[in-house]
Each structure stands twice: as structure tokens, then as C-alpha cells.
Amino acid sequence: MDNLILALGWAGLYGPMALGAIGSMIGCSLAGQAAAGALLETETGHGRYIGISAMPSSQSIYGIVVMFALNRDLTVDNAPGLAAIGLLCGLALMFSAIYQGRSCASAINVSKIRPEIFGMSLAPAAIVEGFAVFAFIFALVISAGVPA
């Protein structure tokens, strides 16, 4: 049983980075596909479409920071806490990156038709980013209470 608890602890250590990266890959891909389509349909503004498609990559960075914050000697006593924080934070980062990618794709699609609403169309993606920041900050705060 101790080996299972330790394995979950290791998954919790690596989970925020791995799950955040998976979400970023999917989110950037979704937004990037919309940006590639917009390049064919518009004459200007290409740089902003490519830039927007990179927005979901921030969740990978948050995951890396959480991974380093959780990094400590793994014991049977602290492994459950590390697993819970790491895996739940990782899932939050993954889903926020995926849905941010979908929001960015929508922003790209609407702004290629009406460029004047480009800034407003990014609001949903910014809101989703806010939830990723919540998960990130609270994981850092809670990680301080896990025994070293």
C-alpha cells in the first residue's frame, strides 16, 4: 500500500506540469488552426492571430512553477497531499488551457469578420486565464502546508 501512496505522490509532483502541458498543446492547436484559417481569409492582422493562438501556453508555465513548489522528499505522510494538490491543479490547468484555446479560436473567427471587436472578443479567453491563475495561486498557497 505504501508503494501506491508514493506512486500517487510522484504523480502529484509531475501532474501540474504534464497536465498543464497537455492542455496547452490542445489549446494552442485549436487556436492555431483558427489562426491558420484566418491567414487565408484576411489581408492584414496576421500577427495578432498568431499571437492569440499562443495564449493557452501560459498554463504550462503555471504547471512548472507548481511542480517546483511541490518538489520535496516524498514520504508516505506527505504523498497524499502532494497527489491531491498536484493532480487537481493539473486538471484545472489542463481544462483551462483547452477551453482558453476554444475561446481564442472563437475570437480569431469573429475578429476576421469584424476586426473592430478584436479586443472585446478576447474577454472570454482572459476570463478563462483568470481561473487558471486561481488554481495556480491556491496550489502554491496550499503547498506550503504539506510537510517537507
Order of alpha helices (4+ residues) and beta strands (2+ residues): alpha-alpha-alpha-alpha-alpha-alpha
